[in-house]
Amino acid sequence: MIRYCLALDLKDDPQLIAAYEEYHASVWPEIIASIKEAGINALEIYRIANRLFMIIEADDAFSFEKKAAMDAENEIVMQWEKLMWKYQQALPNAGPGEKWVLMKKIFTLSN
């Protein structure tokens, strides 16, 4: 199992943030299915102010390129992504068209 951590910002508007959280309280079943089909076993999103932090735990066959290709072929996922972009904004250092930005691990503590 591989863990990925990503970050993204929401637009800094309390009403938009509340609406975004409401959507994530009942994510469309097609979105859940597409996440699982891509090889993602667990996914969590955390928020502080307007900053989002996502943790993905995926199997060894998972890749972001494969997930992007699958998403591009799925009309429901594309609708969801378009809807979510109304609430989201790219991080200042994100590349063109990049939403969630992969974070670099800088520390690990293990037993």
KETITOR-883713 format. One line per 3 residues: for each residue x, y, z of N, C-alpha, C, CB. Coordinates in Angstrom, 1 decimal, decimal comma, always signed. Glycine has a CB too. Layout:
<pts>
X/Y/Z/X/Y/Z/X/Y/Z/X/Y/Z  ...
</pts>
This chain:
<pts>
+0,8/-1,2/+0,0/+0,0/+0,0/+0,0/+0,9/+1,2/+0,0/-1,0/+0,0/+1,2  +0,5/+2,2/-0,8/+1,2/+3,4/-0,9/+0,3/+4,6/-0,4/+1,7/+3,7/-2,4  +0,9/+5,5/+0,3/+0,2/+6,7/+0,8/+0,7/+7,9/+0,0/+0,4/+6,9/+2,3
-0,3/+8,7/-0,4/-0,1/+10,0/-1,1/-0,8/+11,1/-0,3/-0,6/+10,0/-2,5  -0,2/+12,3/-0,2/-0,8/+13,4/+0,5/-0,8/+14,6/-0,5/+0,0/+13,8/+1,8  -1,9/+15,2/-0,6/-2,1/+16,3/-1,6/-2,8/+17,5/-0,9/-3,0/+15,8/-2,8
-2,6/+18,6/-1,5/-3,2/+19,9/-0,9/-3,9/+20,6/-2,0/-2,1/+20,7/-0,3  -4,9/+21,4/-1,6/-5,7/+22,3/-2,5/-6,3/+23,3/-1,6/-6,7/+21,4/-3,3  -6,6/+24,5/-2,2/-7,4/+25,5/-1,5/-8,8/+25,6/-2,0/-6,7/+26,8/-1,6
-9,7/+26,0/-1,0/-11,0/+26,4/-1,4/-11,0/+27,9/-1,5/-12,0/+25,9/-0,3  -12,0/+28,4/-2,3/-12,2/+29,9/-2,3/-12,5/+30,3/-0,9/-13,3/+30,3/-3,3  -12,0/+31,4/-0,4/-12,1/+31,8/+1,0/-13,4/+32,5/+1,2/-10,9/+32,7/+1,3
-14,5/+31,7/+1,2/-15,8/+32,3/+1,3/-16,6/+31,3/+2,2/-16,6/+32,5/+0,0  -17,0/+31,7/+3,4/-17,7/+30,7/+4,3/-18,9/+30,0/+3,7/-18,1/+31,4/+5,6  -19,7/+30,6/+2,9/-20,8/+30,0/+2,3/-20,4/+28,9/+1,3/-21,7/+31,0/+1,6
-19,4/+29,2/+0,5/-18,8/+28,2/-0,5/-18,2/+27,1/+0,2/-17,8/+28,9/-1,4  -17,5/+27,3/+1,3/-16,8/+26,3/+2,1/-17,9/+25,4/+2,7/-15,9/+26,8/+3,2  -19,0/+25,9/+3,2/-20,0/+25,1/+3,8/-20,7/+24,3/+2,7/-21,1/+26,1/+4,5
-20,9/+24,8/+1,6/-21,5/+24,0/+0,5/-20,6/+22,9/+0,1/-21,8/+25,0/-0,7  -19,3/+23,2/+0,0/-18,3/+22,1/-0,4/-18,4/+21,0/+0,6/-16,9/+22,7/-0,5  -18,4/+21,3/+1,9/-18,5/+20,3/+2,9/-19,8/+19,5/+2,8/-18,4/+20,9/+4,3
-20,9/+20,2/+2,5/-22,2/+19,5/+2,3/-22,1/+18,5/+1,2/-23,3/+20,5/+2,0  -21,5/+18,8/+0,1/-21,3/+17,9/-1,0/-20,5/+16,7/-0,6/-20,7/+18,5/-2,2  -19,5/+16,9/+0,3/-18,7/+15,8/+0,7/-19,3/+15,0/+1,9/-17,3/+16,3/+1,2
-20,4/+15,5/+2,4/-21,1/+14,7/+3,4/-21,9/+13,6/+2,7/-22,0/+15,6/+4,2  -22,2/+13,7/+1,4/-22,9/+12,7/+0,6/-22,4/+12,7/-0,8/-24,5/+13,0/+0,6  -21,2/+12,2/-0,9/-20,5/+12,2/-2,3/-21,3/+11,2/-3,2/-19,0/+11,7/-2,1
-21,4/+11,6/-4,4/-22,2/+10,8/-5,4/-21,6/+9,4/-5,4/-22,2/+11,5/-6,8  -22,5/+8,4/-5,5/-22,0/+7,0/-5,5/-21,1/+6,7/-6,7/-23,2/+6,1/-5,5  -21,3/+7,4/-7,8/-20,5/+7,1/-9,0/-19,0/+7,6/-8,7/-21,0/+7,9/-10,2
-18,9/+8,6/-7,9/-17,6/+9,2/-7,6/-16,9/+8,2/-6,7/-17,7/+10,6/-6,9  -17,6/+7,6/-5,7/-17,0/+6,6/-4,8/-16,6/+5,4/-5,6/-18,0/+6,2/-3,7  -17,4/+5,0/-6,5/-17,1/+3,8/-7,4/-15,8/+4,1/-8,2/-18,2/+3,5/-8,3
-15,7/+5,3/-8,8/-14,5/+5,6/-9,6/-13,3/+5,6/-8,8/-14,8/+6,9/-10,3  -13,3/+6,1/-7,6/-12,2/+6,1/-6,7/-11,7/+4,7/-6,4/-12,5/+6,9/-5,4  -12,6/+3,8/-6,1/-12,3/+2,5/-5,8/-11,8/+1,7/-7,0/-13,5/+1,7/-5,2
-12,4/+2,0/-8,2/-12,0/+1,3/-9,4/-10,5/+1,7/-9,8/-12,9/+1,7/-10,5  -10,1/+2,9/-9,4/-8,7/+3,3/-9,7/-7,7/+2,7/-8,8/-8,7/+4,8/-9,6  -8,1/+1,9/-7,8/-7,1/+1,3/-6,9/-6,9/+2,0/-5,6/-5,8/+1,1/-7,7
-7,8/+3,0/-5,3/-7,6/+3,7/-4,1/-8,4/+2,9/-3,0/-8,2/+5,2/-4,2  -7,8/+2,6/-1,9/-8,4/+1,8/-0,9/-9,0/+2,6/+0,2/-7,4/+0,8/-0,3  -8,4/+3,8/+0,5/-8,8/+4,7/+1,5/-8,5/+6,1/+1,1/-8,2/+4,4/+2,9
-9,4/+7,0/+1,4/-9,2/+8,4/+1,0/-9,9/+9,3/+2,1/-9,8/+8,8/-0,4  -9,1/+10,3/+2,6/-9,6/+11,2/+3,6/-9,3/+12,6/+3,2/-9,0/+10,9/+5,0  -10,2/+13,5/+3,5/-9,9/+15,0/+3,2/-10,1/+15,7/+4,5/-10,9/+15,5/+2,1
-9,1/+16,6/+4,9/-9,2/+17,4/+6,0/-9,2/+18,9/+5,6/-8,0/+17,1/+7,0  -9,7/+19,7/+6,5/-9,7/+21,2/+6,1/-9,3/+22,0/+7,4/-11,1/+21,6/+5,7  -8,5/+23,0/+7,1/-8,2/+24,1/+8,1/-8,4/+25,4/+7,3/-6,8/+24,0/+8,7
-9,3/+26,2/+7,8/-9,7/+27,5/+7,1/-10,1/+27,1/+5,6/-8,4/+28,5/+7,1  -9,4/+27,6/+4,6/-9,7/+27,2/+3,3/-8,7/+26,3/+2,6/-9,9/+28,5/+2,4  -7,8/+25,7/+3,4/-6,8/+24,8/+2,9/-7,3/+23,3/+3,1/-5,4/+24,9/+3,6
-7,3/+22,5/+2,1/-7,6/+21,1/+2,1/-6,4/+20,3/+2,1/-8,6/+20,8/+0,9  -6,4/+19,1/+2,7/-5,4/+18,2/+2,8/-6,0/+16,8/+2,5/-4,6/+18,2/+4,1  -5,6/+16,1/+1,5/-6,1/+14,8/+1,2/-5,1/+13,7/+1,4/-6,7/+14,8/-0,3
-5,5/+12,6/+2,0/-4,6/+11,4/+2,2/-5,2/+10,3/+1,4/-4,4/+11,0/+3,7  -4,4/+9,7/+0,5/-4,9/+8,6/-0,3/-4,0/+7,4/+0,1/-4,8/+8,9/-1,8  -4,6/+6,2/+0,3/-3,9/+5,0/+0,4/-4,4/+4,1/-0,7/-4,2/+4,3/+1,8
-3,4/+3,7/-1,6/-3,7/+3,0/-2,8/-2,9/+1,8/-3,0/-3,5/+3,9/-4,0  -3,4/+0,9/-3,8/-2,6/-0,4/-4,1/-1,5/-0,1/-5,0/-3,5/-1,5/-4,6  -0,6/-1,0/-5,2/+0,6/-0,8/-6,0/+0,3/-0,5/-7,5/+1,5/-2,0/-5,9
-0,9/-0,9/-8,0/-1,2/-0,7/-9,4/-1,7/+0,7/-9,6/-2,3/-1,7/-9,8  -2,0/+1,5/-8,6/-2,5/+2,9/-8,7/-1,5/+3,8/-9,4/-3,0/+3,4/-7,4  -2,0/+4,7/-10,2/-1,2/+5,8/-10,7/-2,1/+7,0/-11,0/-0,4/+5,4/-12,0
-1,6/+8,2/-10,8/-2,4/+9,4/-11,1/-2,7/+9,5/-12,5/-1,6/+10,6/-10,6  -1,8/+9,0/-13,4/-2,0/+9,1/-14,8/-3,2/+8,1/-15,2/-0,8/+8,7/-15,6  -3,2/+7,0/-14,6/-4,3/+6,0/-14,9/-5,6/+6,6/-14,4/-4,0/+4,6/-14,2
-5,6/+7,2/-13,2/-6,8/+7,8/-12,6/-7,3/+8,9/-13,5/-6,6/+8,3/-11,2  -6,4/+9,8/-14,0/-6,8/+10,9/-14,8/-7,5/+10,4/-16,1/-5,6/+11,8/-15,1  -6,9/+9,3/-16,7/-7,4/+8,8/-18,0/-8,8/+8,2/-17,7/-6,5/+7,7/-18,5
-9,0/+7,5/-16,6/-10,3/+6,9/-16,3/-11,3/+8,0/-16,0/-10,2/+6,0/-15,0  -10,9/+9,1/-15,3/-11,8/+10,2/-15,1/-12,2/+10,9/-16,3/-11,1/+11,2/-14,1  -11,3/+11,0/-17,3/-11,6/+11,7/-18,5/-12,7/+11,0/-19,3/-10,4/+11,9/-19,4
-12,8/+9,7/-19,1/-13,7/+8,8/-19,8/-15,1/+8,7/-19,1/-13,2/+7,5/-20,1  -15,2/+9,3/-17,9/-16,4/+9,1/-17,1/-17,1/+10,5/-17,0/-16,0/+8,6/-15,7  -18,2/+10,5/-17,6/-19,0/+11,8/-17,7/-19,5/+12,3/-16,3/-20,2/+11,6/-18,6
-19,8/+11,4/-15,4/-20,3/+11,8/-14,1/-19,1/+12,3/-13,3/-20,9/+10,5/-13,3  -17,9/+11,7/-13,4/-16,8/+12,3/-12,7/-16,4/+13,7/-13,3/-15,5/+11,3/-12,9  -16,5/+13,8/-14,6/-16,3/+15,2/-15,1/-17,3/+16,2/-14,6/-16,3/+15,1/-16,7
-18,5/+15,8/-14,5/-19,6/+16,7/-13,9/-19,2/+17,1/-12,5/-21,0/+16,1/-14,0  -18,8/+16,1/-11,7/-18,4/+16,3/-10,3/-17,2/+17,3/-10,2/-18,1/+15,0/-9,6  -16,2/+17,0/-11,1/-15,0/+17,9/-11,0/-15,3/+19,3/-11,4/-13,9/+17,3/-12,0
-16,2/+19,5/-12,4/-16,6/+20,8/-12,8/-17,4/+21,5/-11,7/-17,5/+20,8/-14,1  -18,2/+20,8/-11,1/-19,0/+21,4/-9,9/-18,1/+21,7/-8,8/-20,1/+20,4/-9,4  -17,1/+20,9/-8,4/-16,2/+21,1/-7,3/-15,3/+22,3/-7,6/-15,4/+19,9/-7,0
-15,0/+22,6/-8,9/-14,1/+23,7/-9,2/-14,7/+25,0/-8,9/-13,7/+23,6/-10,7  -16,1/+25,1/-8,7/-16,7/+26,3/-8,3/-16,3/+26,7/-6,9/-18,3/+26,1/-8,4  -15,9/+25,7/-6,1/-15,5/+26,0/-4,7/-14,0/+26,0/-4,5/-16,1/+24,9/-3,9
-13,3/+25,4/-5,4/-11,8/+25,2/-5,3/-11,1/+26,3/-6,0/-11,4/+23,8/-5,8  -9,8/+26,5/-5,6/-8,9/+27,3/-6,3/-7,5/+26,7/-6,2/-8,9/+28,8/-5,7  -6,7/+26,8/-7,2/-5,4/+26,2/-7,2/-4,5/+26,9/-6,2/-4,8/+26,4/-8,6
-3,5/+26,1/-5,7/-2,5/+26,6/-4,8/-1,6/+27,6/-5,7/-1,6/+25,5/-4,2  -1,0/+28,5/-5,0/-0,1/+29,5/-5,8/+1,0/+28,8/-6,6/+0,5/+30,5/-4,8  +1,5/+27,7/-6,1/+2,6/+27,1/-6,9/+2,1/+25,9/-7,8/+3,6/+26,5/-5,9
+0,8/+25,8/-8,0/+0,3/+24,7/-8,9/+0,6/+25,0/-10,3/-1,3/+24,6/-8,7  +0,8/+24,0/-11,1/+1,0/+24,1/-12,5/-0,3/+24,4/-13,2/+1,7/+22,8/-13,1  -0,2/+24,7/-14,5/-1,4/+25,0/-15,3/-2,3/+23,8/-15,3/-1,0/+25,4/-16,8
-3,6/+24,1/-15,0/-4,6/+23,0/-15,0/-4,5/+22,1/-13,8/-4,5/+22,2/-16,2  -3,5/+22,3/-12,9/-3,4/+21,4/-11,7/-4,3/+21,8/-10,6/-1,9/+21,4/-11,3  -5,0/+20,9/-10,0/-5,8/+21,1/-8,9/-5,1/+20,6/-7,6/-7,2/+20,4/-9,0
-5,3/+19,4/-7,2/-4,7/+18,8/-6,1/-3,2/+18,7/-6,4/-5,3/+17,4/-5,7  -2,4/+19,2/-5,4/-0,9/+19,2/-5,6/-0,3/+18,1/-4,6/-0,3/+20,6/-5,4  +0,5/+17,2/-5,2/+1,1/+16,2/-4,4/+2,2/+16,9/-3,5/+1,8/+15,2/-5,3
+2,1/+16,5/-2,2/+3,0/+17,1/-1,2/+4,2/+16,2/-1,0/+2,2/+17,2/+0,2  +5,3/+16,8/-0,6/+6,6/+16,1/-0,4/+6,6/+15,7/+1,1/+7,8/+16,9/-0,8  +6,9/+14,4/+1,3/+7,1/+13,9/+2,7/+8,5/+14,4/+3,2/+7,0/+12,4/+2,8
+8,5/+15,1/+4,3/+9,8/+15,6/+4,8/+10,2/+15,0/+6,2/+9,7/+17,1/+5,0  +9,3/+14,1/+6,8/+9,6/+13,5/+8,1/+8,8/+12,3/+8,3/+9,4/+14,5/+9,2  +9,4/+11,3/+8,9/+8,7/+10,1/+9,3/+9,1/+9,6/+10,6/+8,9/+8,9/+8,2
+8,2/+9,2/+11,5/+8,6/+8,6/+12,8/+7,9/+7,3/+12,8/+8,1/+9,5/+14,0  +8,7/+6,2/+13,0/+8,2/+4,9/+13,1/+8,7/+4,2/+14,3/+8,4/+4,1/+11,8  +8,0/+3,2/+14,7/+8,4/+2,4/+15,9/+9,4/+1,3/+15,4/+7,2/+1,7/+16,6
</pts>
